Amino acid sequence: MKKRLIALTLTGLMAVSLAACGGGSGSSTAPAATAGGSESTAGGSAAAPSSGYTVSELKVNIWDNNQKAGLQQIADEWTAESGVKVSIEVVDWDNYWTLLEAGASGGQMPDVFWMHSNTAQMYMENDLLLNLDSYIEADDTIDLSKYYEGVVKLYNRADNGSQYALPKDHDTIALLYNKALFDKYGVEYPTDDWTWEDLRDAAAKITEAGKADQVYGFAMNTSNNQDGWYNIVYDYGAQIITDDHKGTTIGSDEGKAAMEMLRQILEVAAPQATVAETGTENLFKSGKTAMISQGSWMINSFYTAENAADYAWAMLPYADVNGNGACDKGERYSAYNGLGWAAAANTKDPKAAYDLISYFCSEKAQKEQASLGVTMGGMLGVSEDFANAFEGMDVSAFVRAEEEGDLFFRPYTRNTTVWEDALQQNGGFLDAWLDPSNPETMAKACDNAQKIIEDAIAAE
């Protein structure tokens, strides 16, 4: 019965769009700071297990090649202490969940792996993840109050209050722009004082001036919600999912005001058909769009790009809701998400698997993760070195997003993908995104979205 339930509930998750926290799986090399990181475990072979472990090797799966070198370097340090070899394998996003699902049904899951907000509830509820409660209780190095609350809660099972993953990281969103294109078309660079109206106006100028070159001022993939339109919604005072995870305010006046601003931006941005065909990353790297919004998990892709010297980051624009010309609290939000380090419930050595997870999430390793440019930490206050990890590129906008702005956790419910997918289809926002010329279409889409989300939550 359980295997059949897994097949039914998890298959729909495989189509989830690439999103959040290392969602990329590209082959670009790690930043300079991690270039010296070991790609193999210490000594090159498994040592004899110590500390009572019953295995000589742990298999670890992740989906982001950009993070492998740094994480392997950290894992090698644990190997030197434990004698247990750690083999990290990168599996691209789509195949990652396909293989994990197959392992869940066939009993051959990796020992340790990443969990994501789209899938965590299903894996926890089907008892596929190792319950970490007793291990955390006996571990004086792990204090859950020291980690980002939203990430901790995400991997806590509501019906039994148990913890099934420890926070690996957190991420924020910033605005990436091409200085060469701004110079070419005579438009001033984005600043941290920009409102969404400023972004719209700059995008319009570049799109108009760049017609002959087929260059757009801005590009947004509306299916990538965390690094895109979700942020505007919260800036205007609405919520995709309310704090209690039981409702939404997307159909409110605030929600409609936010989506109207998005509509105006999409009017002067790259058409969604073009974005769907090429992708925002490729449009930007090929010089066909001057601005995109991106998550911190994507920095390395642009840091190692051919024209990286032309690229710069600014904080996301804000919504001047009260019209006072200043960014006040609650007017500039960045979504954040966090991956979790989890272990298979049937791992051969639960103690070894947990101890590796505990090491990854220790203060020492979390700081090292940030300083190597792998990603920002899941622990509070350990990411100050992240902004300095990319020599020659100022990525401080990601850190300042939470120091000078506000964060909201990426919206989720028990069956997130049900309503997320529906919002992107006919009857949701699809018509308004494909043809953003009509304000009434967007307003109606907000009403539809309100009902889609409410109905989905009621069915959970």
C-alpha positions in Angstrom: 0.0 0.0 0.0 2.8 2.4 0.9 4.7 1.8 -2.3 1.6 2.4 -4.4 0.9 5.6 -2.4 4.4 6.9 -3.0 4.1 6.3 -6.8 0.8 8.2 -6.8 1.8 11.1 -4.7 5.3 11.7 -5.8 5.0 11.3 -9.6 3.3 14.6 -9.8 6.2 16.3 -8.1 8.7 15.4 -10.9 7.3 18.2 -13.1 8.0 20.9 -10.6 9.9 23.8 -12.2 13.5 24.3 -11.3 13.5 26.5 -8.2 15.2 27.5 -5.1 18.3 26.7 -3.2 20.7 25.3 -5.7 18.0 24.3 -8.1 20.6 24.5 -10.9 22.6 21.4 -12.0 24.9 23.0 -14.6 28.4 21.9 -15.2 30.1 25.3 -14.6 33.1 25.1 -12.3 33.1 26.2 -8.7 34.2 29.7 -7.8 37.9 30.4 -7.2 37.4 30.0 -3.5 36.4 26.3 -4.0 38.6 25.5 -7.0 41.1 23.8 -4.7 38.4 21.7 -3.0 38.9 18.0 -3.2 36.7 16.0 -5.5 37.5 12.8 -3.7 37.5 11.7 -0.1 40.6 12.1 2.1 43.2 9.5 1.2 41.3 8.4 -1.9 39.8 5.3 -0.3 37.7 4.2 2.6 39.4 4.0 5.9 38.4 1.6 8.6 35.2 2.8 10.4 35.6 4.3 13.9 33.3 5.4 16.6 31.3 2.2 16.3 30.1 2.8 12.8 29.1 -0.3 10.8 29.7 1.1 7.3 32.8 2.2 5.6 31.1 4.5 3.1 28.1 6.8 2.8 26.4 7.7 -0.5 25.2 11.3 -0.8 23.0 12.7 -3.5 22.7 16.4 -4.4 21.5 18.2 -7.6 23.8 21.2 -8.0 27.3 20.6 -9.5 28.3 24.1 -8.5 28.2 23.0 -4.8 29.9 19.6 -5.1 33.6 20.7 -4.7 33.0 22.7 -1.6 30.7 20.1 0.0 33.1 17.3 -0.8 35.9 19.3 0.9 33.8 19.6 4.1 32.8 15.9 3.9 36.4 15.0 3.6 37.1 16.7 6.9 34.4 14.5 8.5 36.0 11.4 6.8 39.3 12.3 8.4 37.6 12.3 11.8 35.3 9.3 11.4 37.0 7.0 9.0 33.9 6.8 6.9 34.2 7.7 3.2 31.7 10.1 1.7 30.8 9.8 -2.0 28.8 12.8 -3.3 27.0 12.3 -6.5 25.4 15.1 -8.5 22.1 14.1 -10.2 20.3 16.7 -12.3 17.0 18.1 -10.8 14.5 16.1 -12.8 16.4 12.8 -12.5 17.1 13.4 -8.8 13.5 13.1 -7.9 12.9 10.3 -10.3 15.7 8.3 -8.8 14.8 9.1 -5.3 11.2 8.0 -6.0 12.5 4.8 -7.5 14.6 4.3 -4.4 11.7 5.0 -2.1 9.7 2.2 -3.9 12.6 -0.2 -4.3 14.4 0.4 -1.1 17.7 1.7 -2.5 17.8 5.4 -1.6 21.1 7.2 -1.0 22.1 7.4 2.7 22.1 11.2 2.9 20.5 13.6 0.5 18.9 17.0 0.0 15.2 17.7 0.8 13.2 20.6 -0.8 10.1 22.4 0.3 8.1 21.0 -2.7 8.6 17.4 -1.6 9.4 17.3 2.1 5.9 16.8 3.4 5.3 13.8 1.2 8.6 12.1 2.1 8.0 12.8 5.8 4.4 11.6 5.9 5.4 8.3 4.1 8.1 7.5 6.7 10.8 7.6 4.1 13.2 9.8 6.1 15.1 9.0 9.2 13.4 10.5 12.3 16.2 12.7 13.8 14.6 13.4 17.2 16.7 11.0 19.3 19.9 12.0 17.5 19.3 15.7 18.0 18.5 15.2 21.6 21.8 13.4 22.2 23.8 15.9 20.1 25.0 18.9 22.2 26.3 20.6 19.0 22.9 21.1 17.4 20.5 23.7 18.8 17.6 24.2 16.4 16.9 27.7 17.8 20.1 28.8 16.1 18.8 28.1 12.6 16.4 29.9 10.3 13.0 29.2 11.8 11.3 28.8 8.4 13.8 26.1 7.4 13.5 24.3 10.7 9.7 24.2 10.5 9.7 23.1 6.9 11.3 19.8 7.9 9.2 19.3 11.0 6.3 16.9 10.5 3.1 18.5 11.7 1.3 15.4 12.9 4.0 14.2 15.2 6.2 17.2 15.7 9.3 15.2 14.7 12.3 16.6 12.8 13.3 14.8 9.6 16.1 17.1 8.2 18.5 19.7 9.5 18.8 23.1 7.7 21.6 23.0 5.1 21.3 26.6 3.9 19.1 29.6 3.1 19.0 31.8 0.1 17.8 35.3 -0.9 17.0 37.0 -4.2 18.7 40.0 -5.9 18.6 41.9 -9.2 21.3 41.0 -11.8 22.1 43.6 -14.5 24.4 44.0 -17.4 26.3 47.2 -17.2 27.4 47.1 -20.8 23.8 47.1 -22.0 22.8 49.9 -19.7 25.8 51.9 -21.1 24.9 51.1 -24.7 21.4 52.4 -24.4 22.2 55.3 -22.1 20.2 54.1 -19.0 21.4 54.6 -15.4 22.3 51.5 -13.5 19.9 50.1 -10.9 20.4 51.2 -7.3 19.1 50.0 -4.0 16.7 53.0 -4.1 14.8 51.6 -7.0 11.1 51.0 -6.8 9.4 48.5 -9.1 8.2 51.5 -11.1 11.9 52.4 -11.6 12.6 48.9 -12.9 9.6 49.1 -15.2 10.6 52.4 -16.6 14.3 51.4 -17.2 13.1 48.1 -18.8 10.8 50.1 -21.1 13.7 52.4 -22.2 16.0 49.5 -23.0 13.4 47.4 -24.7 12.5 50.4 -26.9 16.1 51.4 -27.7 17.1 47.7 -28.2 14.4 46.8 -30.7 16.8 46.6 -33.6 19.1 44.3 -31.6 16.3 42.2 -30.2 17.3 43.2 -26.7 14.9 43.5 -23.8 15.2 45.5 -20.7 14.0 42.7 -18.3 13.2 39.0 -18.4 11.3 37.0 -15.9 10.3 33.4 -16.1 6.9 33.5 -14.4 7.1 29.8 -13.6 10.1 30.5 -11.3 8.1 32.1 -8.6 10.6 32.3 -5.7 13.1 34.4 -7.6 10.4 36.3 -9.5 6.8 37.4 -8.9 6.4 36.2 -5.4 8.6 39.0 -4.1 6.4 41.7 -5.6 3.3 40.2 -4.0 4.7 40.4 -0.6 6.1 44.0 -1.2 2.6 45.2 -1.7 1.3 43.6 1.5 -0.3 40.4 0.2 0.6 36.7 0.8 0.6 33.8 -1.5 0.0 31.5 1.5 -0.9 33.0 4.9 1.3 32.4 7.8 -0.9 29.6 9.2 -0.7 27.8 5.8 -4.5 27.8 5.6 -5.3 30.5 3.1 -4.1 33.2 0.7 -4.6 36.9 0.0 -3.6 36.9 -3.6 -7.1 38.1 -4.6 -7.1 41.0 -2.2 -6.6 44.7 -3.2 -3.0 44.4 -2.2 -2.5 41.3 -4.2 -4.2 42.8 -7.3 -2.0 45.9 -7.0 1.1 43.8 -6.9 0.1 41.7 -9.9 -0.9 44.9 -11.8 2.7 46.1 -11.3 3.9 42.8 -12.5 1.6 43.1 -15.6 3.1 46.5 -16.4 6.6 45.1 -16.1 5.8 42.1 -18.3 4.4 44.5 -21.0 7.9 45.9 -21.5 9.9 42.7 -20.8 10.8 39.7 -22.9 7.6 37.8 -23.9 7.0 34.7 -22.0 7.1 32.7 -25.2 10.7 33.9 -25.7 11.6 33.2 -22.1 10.1 29.7 -22.3 12.1 28.9 -25.4 15.5 30.4 -24.3 15.4 30.8 -20.6 16.3 33.9 -18.6 19.8 32.7 -17.8 20.6 32.2 -21.5 18.9 35.5 -22.5 21.1 37.3 -20.0 24.4 35.6 -20.8 23.8 36.1 -24.6 23.2 39.9 -24.1 19.6 39.8 -25.0 18.2 41.1 -21.7 19.6 43.7 -19.4 18.1 42.6 -16.1 16.8 39.4 -14.4 16.1 38.6 -10.8 18.0 35.6 -9.5 18.6 33.6 -6.3 21.8 33.3 -4.5 22.1 29.7 -5.6 22.8 30.9 -9.1 25.7 33.3 -8.4 28.4 30.9 -9.6 26.8 30.5 -13.0 27.2 34.2 -13.7 30.5 34.5 -11.8 32.1 32.0 -14.1 30.4 33.4 -17.3 32.4 34.8 -20.2 31.2 38.3 -19.7 31.1 38.3 -15.9 33.0 41.6 -15.7 29.9 43.3 -17.2 27.6 41.8 -14.5 26.5 43.5 -11.2 24.0 42.9 -8.5 21.6 45.2 -6.6 18.9 44.5 -4.1 15.4 43.9 -5.4 13.3 47.0 -5.9 10.8 47.9 -3.3 7.1 48.9 -3.4 6.6 52.5 -2.2 3.1 51.6 -0.9 2.8 54.6 1.4 4.2 57.0 -1.2 6.7 58.7 1.0 9.7 58.1 -1.3 11.5 55.9 1.1 11.8 52.1 1.6 10.0 51.4 4.9 9.8 48.1 6.7 7.6 45.6 4.8 8.1 47.3 1.4 11.1 45.3 0.3 10.9 41.6 0.7 13.0 38.7 -0.5 11.8 35.2 -0.5 14.0 32.7 1.1 14.0 29.0 1.1 16.3 26.3 2.6 17.4 22.9 1.7 17.5 20.2 4.4 20.1 17.5 4.9 18.0 14.3 5.4 18.8 10.6 5.7 16.9 7.6 4.3 14.8 5.8 7.0 16.4 2.5 5.9 20.0 3.7 5.7 22.4 0.9 6.9 24.0 3.0 9.6 21.6 5.7 10.9 24.2 6.9 13.4 26.8 7.5 10.7 24.3 9.2 8.4 23.2 11.5 11.2 26.7 12.3 12.3 27.5 13.4 8.7 24.4 15.6 8.6 25.3 17.0 12.0 28.8 17.9 10.8 27.4 19.6 7.6 25.1 21.6 9.9 27.7 22.4 12.6 28.8 26.0 13.1 32.2 25.3 11.7 31.0 23.6 8.5 28.3 26.2 8.0 30.8 29.0 8.2 33.1 27.1 5.8 30.2 26.5 3.4 29.7 30.3 3.3 33.4 31.2 3.0 33.9 28.7 0.1 31.0 30.3 -1.8 29.0 27.1 -1.7 25.9 28.9 -0.3 24.7 30.9 2.7 24.2 28.9 5.9 21.1 27.5 7.4 22.4 28.7 10.7 21.8 32.3 11.8 24.8 34.6 11.7 27.3 32.4 9.9 27.1 33.8 6.3 29.1 37.0 6.7 31.9 35.6 4.6 29.7 34.6 1.7 29.7 38.1 0.3 33.5 37.9 0.1 33.7 34.5 -1.5 33.5 35.7 -5.1 36.6 37.8 -5.8 35.9 40.6 -8.2 32.1 40.4 -8.0 30.1 42.3 -5.4 27.3 39.9 -4.2 26.6 41.7 -1.0 23.1 42.5 -2.2 22.1 39.0 -1.1 23.3 39.5 2.4 21.9 43.0 2.6 18.5 41.7 1.4 18.0 40.4 4.9 20.0 42.9 6.8 18.3 45.9 5.3 15.0 44.4 4.0 12.6 41.7 5.1 12.4 38.0 4.4 9.5 35.7 3.9 9.7 32.0 3.6 8.9 30.4 0.3 5.1 29.6 0.5 4.2 26.0 0.9 1.4 23.8 2.1 1.0 20.0 2.3 0.6 19.6 -1.4 2.3 22.7 -2.7 2.7 21.6 -6.3 -1.1 21.1 -6.8 -1.8 24.8 -6.6 1.6 26.0 -7.9 1.0 24.1 -11.1 -2.6 25.2 -11.4 -1.6 28.9 -11.1 0.6 28.4 -14.2 -2.2 26.9 -16.3 -5.3 28.2 -18.1 -7.7 29.4 -15.5 -4.8 30.7 -13.5 -2.3 33.3 -14.5 -1.3 31.9 -17.8 -3.4 34.1 -20.1 -2.4 37.2 -18.2 1.3 36.3 -18.4 1.2 35.4 -22.1 -0.7 38.6 -23.0 -0.1 41.2 -20.3 -1.8 44.0 -22.2 -5.1 43.9 -20.4 -5.4 44.9 -16.7 -8.8 43.2 -16.4 -7.3 39.9 -17.4 -4.8 40.1 -14.6 -7.4 41.2 -12.0 -9.6 38.3 -13.0 -6.6 35.9 -12.7 -6.0 37.1 -9.2 -9.6 36.1 -8.3 -9.1 32.8 -10.0 -5.9 32.2 -8.1 -7.6 33.0 -4.8 -10.1 30.2 -5.4 -7.4 27.8 -6.8 -5.3 28.0 -3.7 -8.3 27.9 -1.3 -9.7 24.8 -3.0 -6.4 23.1 -3.0 -5.8 23.7 0.7 -9.3 22.5 1.5 -8.6 19.3 -0.4 -5.4 18.6 1.6 
